[in-house]
Amino acid sequence: MFAGTVTRMWRWPVKGLRGETVRSATVGPAGMAGDRVLRVLESGTGERLWGGGLPRMMGWEAAWPAQCGSADGTGDAPVLYEPGGAPWAADDPGLPERLASDLALERGVELRPNRNVDRILVIFEASLKRLEEELGRAVEPERFRPNVMVETDADPFAELELEPGTAVRLGEAELGVQEPCERCVLPSWDPYGRERDRELHRLIVGGHRNLFGLYLKTSREAPVRLGDPVTCW
């Protein structure tokens, strides 16, 4: 159906915060290793906080510290970086108070494990370029919080028509199509949560059925690397 190459990769250790670029990662039944392992909740209510409702969260960044012999490995806890660059270990007892203060949340916040991450999100360069052509300006791929971006010989948005279960190979990883990604308002915010692009949101909703990107799942672990071949059959 199509063939191509893995061109960019990302990992988002904490839901709602900015993430990190990687050169390789293991994907498996639990999604991408180190991806979306924590979430931020409001203390007392347990309400899940997210960047679309609280854009200030995207001023913070989360990344895994480099591991000996594996630049893209994971460790005991990701590191969170304030908007000014100050680092905090995710398990630092002072982090919730500092994060709540920066987000102006009087109730406070908690960081808890994030469950049920069992897939990866892949976006296609041809579809991103089509969006840019329709808008007449560049669109940052990070707005969509993908794990992998691929360049293929498929037409723009052709990936949305793939049937569930269709086989897709990324390097050594054999995956199956789960479903297209139905978008929330998050892509309308720039990756730092500073400005909102309502025109982009209207285009995705009205021009592309509010779908952008493709969820893939796999039953076994395998590495994916920048430059890996991509095939779909």
C-alpha positions, 0 to 999 in steps of 0.5 A, a space after each residue: 500500500 505504501 513504503 517510506 522512511 521514519 524521519 522523526 521521533 518523539 517521546 512525551 514522558 508526562 501527559 500535557 507537558 512538552 516532550 523530547 526528540 529521540 533517535 530510537 525507542 522500543 515499542 511494544 504492547 505498552 506503547 513506546 517505552 518511556 512515553 506518557 508514563 505520568 499524568 498530572 492531577 489536581 489535588 483533592 478532586 483527582 481531575 486530570 489536567 491537560 494542555 488544551 485546558 491549561 496551556 501553561 503546562 506546555 511551558 514545562 518540558 519532560 525528558 528522560 536522563 541519558 543512560 550509559 550506553 543508550 542515549 534514548 533509554 529510560 531510568 527511574 524517573 523523568 526530569 521536568 524542566 520549568 519554563 525558565 529551565 530549572 530541572 526537577 526529578 519527577 520524584 522530587 517531593 518539592 516538585 508538586 508544590 512548584 508545579 502548582 505554583 507555576 500553574 496557579 492551582 491553589 488546590 495543588 497537583 499530584 503526579 501519578 502513573 498513567 495507565 492504559 498506554 497501549 499504542 503509538 501515534 504516527 503522523 505522515 509528512 504528506 498530510 502535514 504538508 497538505 495542511 501547510 498548503 491549505 493554511 499557507 504557513 508552516 505547522 509544527 508537527 509537535 502540535 499533534 504529540 506524535 511518537 513517529 513521523 514517516 515520509 511515504 509514497 502515499 497520498 495525503 490523508 490516505 492513511 485515514 482510510 486504512 482498515 483496522 488491523 492493516 499491517 504496518 512495519 516500522 523497521 523491526 517493529 510489526 504493528 497493526 492499524 488501530 484507528 485514526 486519531 480524533 483530535 481535541 483542541 490541543 493542536 490549535 495551541 503552539 507547542 509552548 502553549 503561548 498562542 492559539 491557531 483557531 484557523 488550524 483547528 477549524 481546518 482539521 475539524 471541517 476539512 479533515 473530519 477532525 482526524 489527523 494521525 494514525 494509532 498503531 498497536 503491536 503485541 511484541 517489543 521491537 526497536 524503531 530508529 530514525 531512518 528505518 524503512 516503513 512498509 504497509 501491505 
